[in-house]
């Protein structure tokens, strides 16, 4: 290829990438819907929309991390490298129906699960959200541990004894539950969460890894968010800096943290907690269901 042609092709490729980036930004901001972009691609095969990979389009949708994008593509029978303009008739039909169904459910609430290793700052991030985003509903957990100074029943936790917790399990009233740190049991009451979601309100759960897995099994539409430390060294510093555990307990929790960090690929979204305000905003953004007419999230209380 002559040098002039090569340079022109390079400029055209750069322009095409920039045009696609503009389209993706418009979908992320809500200015355009993913369905509108797909229809535009099929109606104008020379436009930037047609050159966009389906995986890129799905990746702009809130709540669809790489894991969920891959799952959606597999379900739709579309290759990860396939571009919108290159889809066959049946693939277009399936993608159109999937996007329409997603938009139709945009008025419903969204369940977001926040989990991560010990000492990563889940409580700090959820506390910041509670203080600065009073419209967000944080689910109140039930627990068998005794109240700490200043904690109120029904505000910070639902405090129950072992018999009461057993009764909740037997009646199927817990969305998830687990024994935390080989001590007390914690669980998420199901009825308040289901009622909020049915009313179009979004809910945030701050729970441990085992609980997140239970929620994924019980409610596959939940968005699982894994909170990461900036580095392993920073996680160690935070844990040791708390001064609330014995050296033996610190060592045990650090070993648990290594195991928990290895599970991050199970989650839909990864958020690095290097700045509490920024990390909290990323989590809050995930609670917003993508639709111009979607209701904002609702309000309440606690974490684990």
N, C-alpha and C positions, 0 to 999 in steps of 0.2 A: 504493500500500500504506500503511495507517495506520502512524503512527510506532511504536506498540506492537508491531505485527506485524513491522515492520522490525527492531526491536531484538531480538525473540525469534528471528527468523531468523538474525541476526548471532551471537547467543549459541549457537545450535544449530550453526552452521557452525564456530565456534571449538572447540566441544566435539568435533565430528566430526574435525577436524584433529588435536586432541590424542589422540583415541582411535586414530587411524591411526598417529600417531607412536609410541604405546605398542606397537602391533603390530610396527612396523618395528624398534624397539629389541629386541623379543623375538626376532625373526629374526636380527638382527645378533649377539646374545649367544649364540645357540644354544638358547635356551629353547623356541623353536618352529621348526618347519621351514617352508620356503616352501610345500611341498606341503600341509602341514596348514592353513596360512592360506588357500590357494586352495580347498581342500575346504570349509572353514568358510564362505568367501564364497558358495560355490554352494549351501550348505545353509541359510544364514541371510541372505537378501537384504537384511535391514534392519540387519545388523551393520556395524561399522567395516571389516571385511575386504572386504566387497562394494563399499565405496566407494573402495577403494584402486586406483590405476592399476596396471596390470600392470608398467609401467616402474618404478614405485616399488618394487614387490616385488622385481623382479630386481635393482634397484640396491642392495638390502640384502645381496646375496650376495657373499661375498668373491671377489675375482678378476674381478668383472664391473664394469668401469668403464663410463662412458657409451658408449664405442665398441662394447664387446661387448654392452651392453644393446640398443643399436640393431640390431646384427647379429642378435641372438637374436630380437627382435621381428619383424624382416623375414623371418627364416627361418620363424617361427611364423605369419606372416600376421596379425599383431595390430598395430593402430594404436598409436602412442606415447601417445595420450590415452585409450585404451580402459580402462575399469575392470573389475576382476575380475567383478563382478556382472553386467556387461553383455556378457560373452563368449557367443558362440553355442556350440552343441553341438560342432561340429568344432574350434573354437578351444580349448574346454575340454579336449577329448580330446588335442589336440596339446600344449598346455601341461602337462597332467597327465603325459603320457609323457615330455616333456622334463625335468620336475622329478624324476620317478622315476629316469630315466637318470643325472641328475646326482648324486642321492643314492646310487645304486648304485655309482658310481665314487668315492665319498668315501673309501674305504679305500686308494686309490692315492695315490702321492706327487704332489706338485705342483712344477712347475718355474717358478721366478720369476727373471726377468731384470732386473738393475739396470743402467741405462744413464743417460747424461746428459752435459752438456757438460764440457769440460776445466776443471779446478780447482773443480768443484762440490762435491767431497768424497766421491766414490764410494768411494775407498780408505779414507777415514776412517770412513765409515758401515759398510762391510763389515768393517773391522778391529774396530770396536766390537761388531758382531754376533759376530765370532769370539771375542772376549774374554769377552763377557757372556752369550752364548747358545751354549754349547758343544754343544747338541743340534742346531744348524743345520749342515747340510752345505754348505760353500762349495766349489764345484768348483775343482780345480787346473788352471790353464791350461798349455799347452805353449808354449814361446817359443824363438825363435832368438837372442835377445839373451844376452849374457854375464851370469852371476850377479853381483849387487851384493854388497858386503860383508855377511856375515851370512845371506845367502839359501842355502837348502839344496835340492838337487834332490829332487823328490818331496814336499816340504813346502810351499815357497812357489810353485814352478813345476816343470814338467818341462823341463829345459834340453836342447835338441836342436840339432844343426847343420842347415844348409839341406837336406842330403841326407835326413836323418831326418825333417824336416818334410814334404818332398816325398813321402816314403814314406807318411806318415800320410794325406796328401791322396789319394794314389793308391789306398790301401786303403779309403777311405771311412770313416776312423776319427775324423774331426773333425766335430763338430756344427756348428761355424762356425769361420771363421778370417779374419784380415784383416792388412794391413800397417798398423801403427800409427805415426803421426807420420813417415811416409815413411822408416821405418827398419826395425825388426825385425818379424817376423811372430809373431802370437799366435793360438792356437786352443784350442778346448775339446774334449778327448778325449770321444768319444761313449760308448764302452762303460761307463765308471764311472757316467755320468749315467743311462743306460738301466737299468743294474742297480739303482741306488738307487731309481728310480721304480717299477720292477717289484716291489721289496721293500716298497713303501709308504712310502718315505722321501722327504722333500721336499728339493729342491736349489736353491741360490741361485747364479746366475751374475752376476759383475760384469764386464761387457764393454762395448765401444764400440757406437756407433749401427749401424754396418754389420753387426757381429756379431749384434745384436739382431734386425735384419731377417732375417738368415739363419736364426736360431732360429725366428722366427715362421713362415717358409716351411717349415722342416723339422718343427716341432712346434707346430701351430696352437693346442694347448691350453695352451701356456706363457703365463704372466701377465707382461706387459711393464710394468715400472715405470720411469718417468722421474724422475730426481732433479733438482729445480730449485733454483737459488739464491734467496735472499730477494729479490734485486734484481740488475740488471745491474751496478750500481756495486759491490755486494758481491762479485760474481764477479771483476770487474777487480781489486779490492783483494786477493782471495785469490791470484789468479795472480801479481800483481806482488810480493806479500808472500813468495812462496815463494823468490824469488831464485835459482831453479835454471835459468832460461833467459836467453838473451841478449835484448836489446831486439827484435831482428828475430824471434826465435822467439816471444817474447811476443805481438808483433803478429800473427804468423801464427796462433797458437793462439786469440787473441781473435776473429779473423775466422772460424775454424772453429767456435768456440763460438756465434757468431750463427747459422750455418747449422744447427748441431745443435739449438739452442733452437727453431727453426722447425719441427722434426720432432716436437714433443711430442704433437701430436694423434694420432700413430700409436700411442701407447701406451695401455694399459688403465687405468693408475693414475698419478697425479701425486703426488709427495711433495716437500714443500719442506724443504730442509736448512737450517733456521734454528736448529735445536737437534739435535745429533748423536744424543743418547739418544732423543728423541722420533721422529726420522726413522727410526732403526734399528728402533724398536719397530713402527712402521707397516709396515716391510718384513717383519719377522718375523711380524706378524699375517697377512700375505698368504700366508705359507708354510703356514699351518694350514688343512688341508682341512676344510670345514664338515661335521662329523658328530660326534655324541657318541662314536662308537666309533673315530674316525680315529686312526691312530698319530701320535705326535709325530715331528717331523723327526729326521734322523740327524746325523753329524758328519764334518768334515775340514778342508781347507785353502785356497785362494788367490784372487787377483784380478789385474786387469790394470793 
